[in-house]
């Protein structure tokens, strides 16, 4: 009986949380699916300051979860860099400019710092999450394989997800103002 009461309490609490999310932002649902509000996120930058995803509000943003020791992630980062250079100053139907918010899931913070020095990414929004795969905010993204990608609009609404760097320019081209 105690277990049933506990399960009911958890279910009611979960439903309340879902209702709160659904009421936020004029009926926009928070979640990790296309069409949902991705929510806010913040983590430590290389200099120890927190950078919020919401700091990029107004821009089209590539949110990418990666690991610096992942060879595939690093090849994809080259494609993201090319897209960043081409689109960062473009005007979009759903944002002014393009930026990247890079969430690093390395086991060691020092590894992340070494990678930042090695790759010298042109964007400034690279953050690190300690104990990343256990972090509830990382689990929110629902990413099983790296890199995990989300393209969001100026208001944090997910436009595309789970794509590779070859697809990114085509997605961005759909939204560029002529």
Secondary structure, DSSP 8 states (H G I E B T S, - for coil): -HHHHHHHHHHHHHHHHHHHHHHTTTT--BSSSTTSB----EEEETTS-EEEGGGGTTSEEEEEEE-TT-HHHHHHHHHHHHHHHHHTT-EETTEESEEEEEEE--SSHHHHHHHHHHH--S-SEEEE-TTGGG-HHHHHT---SSSEEEEE-TTSBEEEES--HHHHHHHHHHHB--
